[in-house]
Amino acid sequence: LSFNQPKFCPTAVWNPFGITFTNKTIVGRYTYTLFINTNNTIYTVNRDKTQILMWINNSINPNKIISGNFFDSASIFVTNNGDIYYDNGERNGRADKWILHTNTFVNVMNIDSPCYGLFIDTNDTLYCSMYSQHQVIKRWLNDSEMISITAAGSGTQGSAANELWNPLGIFVDINFDLYVADCFNDRIQLFESGELNGTTIVGQGSSNSIISLLCPSGIVLDADKYLFIVDRNNHRIIRSRSNDIRCIIGCGREGSQSYQLSNPITLSFDSYGNIFITDALNNRIQKFDFILNSCDNSSIVQSIYSSVLTEKHSTYSRTGCDLSKYYYEVIQVSVHESRSYSLSSNSSVDIYGYMYTESFYPSDPFTNLIMQDDNSCGKHQFNMRTLLWSTTANILVVTTCSPNVTGKFSIIVSGINNVTFERLSECL
């Protein structure tokens, strides 16, 4: 493979605070494209200047800039020999290839709309996700006649098993199964090799309703077939496999802080398991580091905090706009060493958990919000895996799904070390 598919443990955690790899000064406005090869060369497109940019050997600025005759290129794919395939469909009706050793451009596919996803499988078949045509097409690159056939979608927008509605990112695994981020259907579709009827595996219409998607735009698989989904209009990244579905990045709300995203489009791994994301409305590419010790489960210990939500507790609007009032408790979770931990709830009532950094403001419950969860643990209990800091206050807010509900609850924090709890005043 020309791209990275790292292998992670089930408890893998990424630093929720991202680092800006590059910004508008370099990549221009609203960048879509991103590709990282196995040598950690990073590729993107400056759509304003119609340039392909390359970062080699951990450089800060692009080492190579390729100027091309394209407009608003929406996707890119790089093969092992260094050839760059890119979308050129907006005005020119084709996908093109820049050939490394000849420094020339050639047409590789004729298309009726831009390719918002490009992918080349291990059999040298090129796939193009045509957003406006509600279809994914493909062609074998060794066929000189450039004949394309349908890989998914009927060409008419719809939500049936054989239909797509504005598809965006795509991914093809080693079994030639096709995964499609089906944007306007708010779902991820799986088309098994040779099949034109898909199965909804995450999102609207799936058998697992723990997490809803809102115009997913990117889909990547790791070595164990965990799905990493760019949930575009929810401004977050989802990791999913069977019943293990959770938000891992951008789990608060839209914004421009280092722990926030605004209209993310594409995701790629480097060889170390770090995640790079095109953060389109923030005009930047963000890097989120994989926490190596999150897979160290050699001596897991549990710390437990128990309390009761009562009518004497303060109330607030959980969503910031709901006029109903929810009882809540604020708990500072302290650690001696910054590491990843799992935080889950146990209660007879439906419990919500919100993780903040530094401080919590009841009048603005989205400020400093890093992560939230309500049912990943099942039975209406939350389960969050996150990095707890030894140098910054980790604030957990416990509340309920429905307003005016009271009851006992326990918080179980699992990790390599014990943690300490301190109940804070509800009015910070």
C-alpha positions as CSV (number, residue, x, y, z in Angstrom):
1,L,0.0,0.0,0.0
2,S,1.1,3.5,-0.7
3,F,-0.7,5.0,2.4
4,N,-0.5,4.2,6.1
5,Q,-2.9,1.8,7.9
6,P,-1.6,1.6,11.4
7,K,-2.6,-1.1,13.9
8,F,-4.1,0.2,17.1
9,C,-5.4,-1.4,20.3
10,P,-9.1,-1.0,21.2
11,T,-8.2,1.6,23.9
12,A,-6.2,3.8,21.6
13,V,-6.5,7.6,22.4
14,W,-5.3,10.7,20.5
15,N,-4.4,14.0,22.0
16,P,-7.6,16.1,21.8
17,F,-5.4,19.2,21.4
18,G,-4.2,19.5,17.8
19,I,-1.2,21.1,16.4
20,T,-1.5,23.3,13.2
21,F,0.6,21.6,10.6
22,T,-0.1,24.3,8.0
23,N,-2.5,27.2,7.5
24,K,-4.1,29.5,5.0
25,T,-0.8,31.2,4.2
26,I,0.5,28.0,2.6
27,V,-2.6,26.0,1.6
28,G,-5.0,28.8,0.8
29,R,-8.7,28.8,1.5
30,Y,-10.9,25.8,2.2
31,T,-8.5,23.0,1.4
32,Y,-10.1,19.6,0.8
33,T,-7.2,17.3,-0.2
34,L,-4.8,15.3,1.9
35,F,-2.6,12.3,1.3
36,I,0.3,10.9,3.4
37,N,2.4,8.1,2.0
38,T,4.3,5.4,3.9
39,N,7.5,7.6,3.9
40,N,5.4,10.3,5.6
41,T,5.5,12.6,2.6
42,I,2.4,14.9,2.9
43,Y,0.5,16.0,-0.1
44,T,-2.3,18.6,-0.5
45,V,-3.6,21.1,-3.0
46,N,-3.7,24.9,-2.8
47,R,-6.9,25.5,-4.7
48,D,-6.4,29.3,-4.9
49,K,-3.1,28.9,-6.7
50,T,-3.8,25.6,-8.4
51,Q,-0.7,24.0,-6.9
52,I,0.1,20.6,-5.5
53,L,2.2,20.9,-2.4
54,M,4.6,18.3,-0.9
55,W,6.3,18.1,2.5
56,I,9.2,15.7,2.7
57,N,11.3,14.5,5.7
58,N,9.3,16.4,8.3
59,S,9.9,19.8,6.7
60,I,8.1,22.8,8.0
61,N,7.4,24.3,4.6
62,P,6.6,22.5,1.3
63,N,9.7,21.0,-0.3
64,K,8.1,20.8,-3.7
65,I,5.4,22.8,-5.4
66,I,3.8,21.5,-8.7
67,S,1.7,24.0,-10.7
68,G,-1.1,22.4,-12.7
69,N,-3.9,23.2,-15.1
70,F,-6.8,22.4,-12.7
71,F,-9.6,24.2,-10.9
72,D,-10.9,23.5,-7.4
73,S,-9.3,20.0,-7.1
74,A,-11.2,18.1,-4.5
75,S,-9.2,14.9,-4.0
76,I,-5.8,13.4,-4.4
77,F,-4.1,9.9,-4.3
78,V,-0.4,9.0,-4.6
79,T,0.9,5.6,-5.7
80,N,4.1,3.9,-4.5
81,N,6.1,5.1,-7.5
82,G,5.3,8.7,-6.6
83,D,2.8,9.4,-9.4
84,I,0.0,11.8,-8.2
85,Y,-3.6,11.3,-9.2
86,Y,-5.8,14.3,-8.7
87,D,-9.3,15.5,-9.4
88,N,-9.7,17.9,-12.4
89,G,-13.4,17.6,-13.0
90,E,-14.9,20.9,-12.1
91,R,-14.1,22.6,-15.4
92,N,-12.1,20.1,-17.4
93,G,-14.2,16.9,-16.9
94,R,-11.4,14.5,-16.0
95,A,-9.0,13.1,-13.4
96,D,-5.3,13.6,-14.2
97,K,-2.0,12.1,-13.2
98,W,1.3,13.9,-12.6
99,I,4.1,11.5,-13.5
100,L,7.0,11.8,-11.2
101,H,10.0,10.9,-13.4
102,T,8.7,12.8,-16.5
103,N,7.2,15.8,-14.7
104,T,4.2,15.6,-17.1
105,F,0.5,15.5,-16.8
106,V,-1.8,12.9,-18.5
107,N,-5.6,12.3,-18.4
108,V,-6.5,9.0,-16.6
109,M,-10.3,9.2,-16.4
110,N,-13.2,11.1,-18.1
111,I,-15.8,12.3,-15.6
112,D,-19.0,14.2,-15.5
113,S,-18.5,16.0,-12.2
114,P,-15.6,16.5,-9.7
115,C,-14.2,13.5,-7.9
116,Y,-14.6,14.2,-4.2
117,G,-12.9,10.9,-3.5
118,L,-10.1,9.2,-5.4
119,F,-8.8,5.8,-4.6
120,I,-6.5,3.2,-6.3
121,D,-6.9,-0.4,-5.0
122,T,-4.2,-3.1,-5.0
123,N,-5.4,-4.3,-8.5
124,D,-4.6,-0.8,-10.0
125,T,-8.3,0.1,-10.3
126,L,-9.0,3.8,-10.0
127,Y,-12.2,4.9,-8.2
128,C,-13.9,8.3,-8.5
129,S,-16.7,9.4,-6.2
130,M,-18.9,11.8,-8.2
131,Y,-20.7,14.0,-5.8
132,S,-23.1,15.6,-8.3
133,Q,-23.8,12.3,-10.1
134,H,-24.6,10.4,-6.9
135,Q,-22.3,7.6,-8.1
136,V,-18.9,6.0,-7.7
137,I,-17.3,4.9,-10.9
138,K,-14.1,2.9,-11.5
139,R,-11.7,1.9,-14.3
140,W,-8.8,-0.5,-14.6
141,L,-5.7,1.7,-15.1
142,N,-4.0,-0.9,-17.4
143,D,-6.9,-0.6,-19.9
144,S,-5.9,1.8,-22.7
145,E,-9.5,2.4,-23.7
146,M,-10.3,4.2,-20.4
147,I,-13.6,2.6,-20.0
148,S,-15.3,3.4,-16.7
149,I,-18.0,1.3,-15.0
150,T,-20.3,1.8,-12.0
151,A,-18.9,0.7,-8.7
152,A,-21.8,2.1,-6.5
153,G,-24.9,4.3,-7.0
154,S,-27.5,4.4,-9.6
155,G,-26.8,7.9,-10.9
156,T,-30.0,9.2,-9.3
157,Q,-30.0,10.5,-5.7
158,G,-31.8,8.3,-3.2
159,S,-31.4,6.3,0.0
160,A,-32.1,2.8,-1.2
161,A,-29.4,0.1,-0.9
162,N,-28.3,0.7,-4.5
163,E,-28.4,4.5,-4.3
164,L,-26.2,7.3,-3.0
165,W,-26.9,11.0,-2.4
166,N,-23.9,13.3,-2.9
167,P,-21.1,10.8,-2.0
168,L,-17.8,12.2,-0.8
169,G,-14.8,10.2,0.5
170,I,-14.2,6.6,-0.4
171,F,-12.0,3.7,0.7
172,V,-11.3,0.3,-0.8
173,D,-9.9,-2.5,1.4
174,I,-7.7,-5.4,0.3
175,N,-10.8,-7.5,-0.4
176,F,-11.9,-4.9,-2.8
177,D,-14.9,-3.9,-0.6
178,L,-15.9,-0.3,-1.2
179,Y,-16.7,2.1,1.7
180,V,-18.5,5.3,0.8
181,A,-19.2,8.4,2.9
182,D,-22.7,9.0,1.7
183,C,-23.1,12.6,2.7
184,F,-26.7,13.6,2.3
185,N,-27.9,10.2,3.5
186,D,-25.9,10.7,6.7
187,R,-24.4,7.2,6.5
188,I,-21.5,5.1,5.7
189,Q,-22.3,2.5,3.0
190,L,-20.3,-0.8,2.4
191,F,-20.5,-2.3,-1.1
192,E,-18.9,-5.7,-1.0
193,S,-16.7,-6.6,-4.0
194,G,-18.8,-6.9,-7.1
195,E,-22.1,-5.9,-5.4
196,L,-24.2,-2.8,-6.3
197,N,-26.4,-3.1,-3.2
198,G,-24.8,-1.6,-0.2
199,T,-25.2,-2.1,3.6
200,T,-25.4,0.8,6.0
201,I,-22.7,0.1,8.6
202,V,-22.8,3.5,10.5
203,G,-25.3,6.3,10.6
204,Q,-28.9,6.7,9.3
205,G,-30.5,3.3,8.8
206,S,-27.7,1.2,10.4
207,S,-28.4,-1.4,13.1
208,N,-26.3,0.6,15.6
209,S,-27.9,4.0,16.5
210,I,-25.4,5.0,19.2
211,I,-24.0,7.9,17.1
212,S,-25.7,9.8,14.3
213,L,-23.7,11.3,11.4
214,L,-24.3,14.6,9.6
215,C,-22.9,14.6,6.1
216,P,-19.8,12.3,6.6
217,S,-17.1,13.3,4.1
218,G,-14.2,11.0,4.8
219,I,-13.7,7.3,5.6
220,V,-10.4,5.5,6.4
221,L,-9.8,2.0,7.7
222,D,-6.9,1.0,10.0
223,A,-5.1,-2.4,9.9
224,D,-7.9,-4.0,12.0
225,K,-10.8,-2.5,10.0
226,Y,-11.7,0.1,12.5
227,L,-13.5,2.9,10.6
228,F,-12.3,6.4,11.1
229,I,-15.1,8.7,9.9
230,V,-14.9,12.4,9.2
231,D,-18.3,13.5,10.5
232,R,-18.2,16.8,8.5
233,N,-21.2,18.8,9.7
234,N,-20.8,17.6,13.3
235,H,-17.2,18.8,13.1
236,R,-15.7,15.7,14.6
237,I,-13.9,12.4,14.0
238,I,-15.6,9.0,14.8
239,R,-13.9,5.7,15.4
240,S,-16.2,2.7,14.8
241,R,-16.2,-1.0,14.8
242,S,-19.2,-3.3,15.6
243,N,-20.5,-1.9,18.9
244,D,-17.5,0.2,19.7
245,I,-18.4,3.6,18.3
246,R,-17.1,6.8,19.8
247,C,-15.9,10.3,19.1
248,I,-12.1,10.7,19.3
249,I,-11.4,14.3,18.0
250,G,-13.6,17.4,18.0
251,C,-16.0,16.0,20.5
252,G,-17.3,19.3,21.9
253,R,-18.6,21.7,19.3
254,E,-17.5,23.6,16.2
255,G,-14.8,26.2,16.6
256,S,-11.2,27.3,15.9
257,Q,-9.5,26.3,19.2
258,S,-6.8,23.6,19.0
259,Y,-9.4,21.0,20.3
260,Q,-12.0,22.0,17.8
261,L,-12.8,21.6,14.1
262,S,-14.9,23.5,11.6
263,N,-16.1,21.6,8.5
264,P,-13.4,18.9,8.4
265,I,-13.1,17.1,5.1
266,T,-10.4,14.5,4.9
267,L,-8.3,12.4,7.3
268,S,-4.9,10.6,6.9
269,F,-2.6,8.7,9.1
270,D,1.2,9.0,9.2
271,S,3.3,5.9,9.9
272,Y,3.2,6.6,13.7
273,G,-0.6,6.6,13.9
274,N,-0.9,10.4,14.2
275,I,-4.0,11.8,12.6
276,F,-3.9,14.7,10.1
277,I,-7.2,16.4,9.2
278,T,-8.1,19.1,6.6
279,D,-10.0,21.6,8.8
280,A,-11.6,23.4,5.9
281,L,-13.4,26.4,7.4
282,N,-10.4,27.1,9.7
283,N,-8.2,27.0,6.6
284,R,-5.6,24.7,8.1
285,I,-4.4,21.1,8.4
286,Q,-4.4,19.9,12.0
287,K,-2.3,17.1,13.5
288,F,-3.5,15.1,16.5
289,D,-0.8,12.9,18.1
290,F,-1.4,9.3,18.9
291,I,-0.9,8.7,22.7
292,L,1.5,5.7,22.8
293,N,0.8,4.8,26.4
294,S,-2.9,4.6,25.7
295,C,-2.3,0.9,24.7
296,D,-0.4,0.1,27.9
297,N,-2.9,-2.0,29.8
298,S,-0.4,-4.0,31.8
299,S,-1.7,-3.0,35.2
300,I,-5.1,-1.3,35.0
301,V,-6.4,0.1,38.2
302,Q,-9.8,1.6,38.9
303,S,-10.7,4.7,40.9
304,I,-14.4,5.2,41.9
305,Y,-16.3,8.3,42.8
306,S,-19.9,8.0,44.1
307,S,-22.5,10.7,44.8
308,V,-26.2,11.6,44.5
309,L,-27.8,14.2,42.4
310,T,-30.4,15.9,44.5
311,E,-32.8,18.8,44.3
312,K,-30.3,20.8,46.3
313,H,-27.9,20.7,43.4
314,S,-27.6,23.6,41.0
315,T,-29.3,23.4,37.6
316,Y,-28.3,24.6,34.2
317,S,-29.3,24.3,30.5
318,R,-27.4,21.3,29.3
319,T,-27.6,22.3,25.6
320,G,-27.1,26.0,26.2
321,C,-30.5,26.8,24.6
322,D,-32.9,24.3,26.2
323,L,-35.1,26.2,28.8
324,S,-35.4,23.0,30.9
325,K,-33.1,22.7,33.9
326,Y,-30.8,19.8,34.6
327,Y,-29.2,19.0,38.0
328,Y,-25.4,18.6,37.7
329,E,-22.3,18.0,39.7
330,V,-18.8,19.2,38.9
331,I,-15.8,17.0,39.7
332,Q,-12.1,17.7,39.2
333,V,-10.2,14.5,38.2
334,S,-6.5,14.9,39.1
335,V,-3.6,12.7,38.0
336,H,0.1,12.6,38.7
337,E,1.1,11.8,35.2
338,S,-0.5,12.8,31.9
339,R,-1.9,9.5,30.5
340,S,-5.0,8.1,28.8
341,Y,-7.9,7.0,31.0
342,S,-11.4,5.5,30.5
343,L,-14.2,7.3,32.4
344,S,-17.6,5.6,32.7
345,S,-20.8,6.0,34.7
346,N,-23.0,3.6,36.6
347,S,-26.4,4.7,37.7
348,S,-30.1,3.7,37.7
349,V,-30.8,7.0,35.8
350,D,-29.7,8.1,32.3
351,I,-26.4,9.8,32.9
352,Y,-24.5,12.2,30.6
353,G,-20.8,13.0,31.0
354,Y,-19.0,16.2,29.8
355,M,-15.2,16.6,30.0
356,Y,-13.8,20.1,30.1
357,T,-10.3,21.6,30.3
358,E,-9.4,24.2,33.0
359,S,-12.9,25.3,33.9
360,F,-16.7,24.9,33.4
361,Y,-19.1,27.7,32.9
362,P,-22.8,26.7,33.5
363,S,-23.9,29.8,31.5
364,D,-21.9,28.6,28.5
365,P,-21.6,24.8,28.6
366,F,-19.7,24.6,25.3
367,T,-16.7,26.7,26.4
368,N,-13.7,24.5,27.1
369,L,-15.7,21.4,26.2
370,I,-13.3,18.6,25.1
371,M,-15.6,15.5,25.0
372,Q,-19.1,14.4,25.8
373,D,-20.9,11.1,25.8
374,D,-24.2,9.6,26.9
375,N,-24.6,6.0,25.9
376,S,-21.3,4.4,24.7
377,C,-21.4,2.3,27.8
378,G,-24.9,1.0,27.1
379,K,-27.8,1.1,29.5
380,H,-27.9,4.9,29.2
381,Q,-24.4,5.3,30.7
382,F,-21.4,7.2,29.3
383,N,-17.9,5.9,28.5
384,M,-15.2,8.2,27.4
385,R,-11.5,7.5,26.7
386,T,-9.4,10.6,26.8
387,L,-6.1,12.1,27.9
388,L,-6.1,13.4,31.5
389,W,-3.5,16.1,32.1
390,S,-1.3,16.4,35.2
391,T,-0.6,20.1,34.4
392,T,-4.2,21.3,33.6
393,A,-7.5,20.9,35.5
394,N,-9.6,18.0,34.1
395,I,-13.2,18.9,34.9
396,L,-15.9,16.3,34.6
397,V,-19.6,17.4,34.7
398,V,-22.2,14.8,35.5
399,T,-25.8,15.4,34.6
400,T,-28.9,13.6,33.3
401,C,-30.5,13.0,30.0
402,S,-33.9,14.4,31.1
403,P,-34.5,17.5,33.1
404,N,-35.4,17.6,36.8
405,V,-34.1,14.0,37.4
406,T,-32.2,13.0,40.6
407,G,-30.5,9.8,41.6
408,K,-27.3,8.0,42.7
409,F,-24.4,7.6,40.4
410,S,-20.8,6.3,40.4
411,I,-17.9,7.3,38.2
412,I,-15.3,4.6,37.4
413,V,-11.9,5.8,36.1
414,S,-9.7,3.1,34.7
415,G,-6.0,3.6,33.9
416,I,-2.4,2.7,34.7
417,N,-2.5,4.9,37.9
418,N,-5.0,5.9,40.5
419,V,-6.7,9.3,40.2
420,T,-8.1,11.6,42.8
421,F,-11.5,13.3,42.8
422,E,-12.6,16.6,44.2
423,R,-16.2,17.9,44.1
424,L,-16.2,21.5,43.1
425,S,-18.8,24.2,43.6
426,E,-21.5,24.0,40.9
427,C,-21.1,27.8,40.3
428,L,-17.6,28.2,38.9
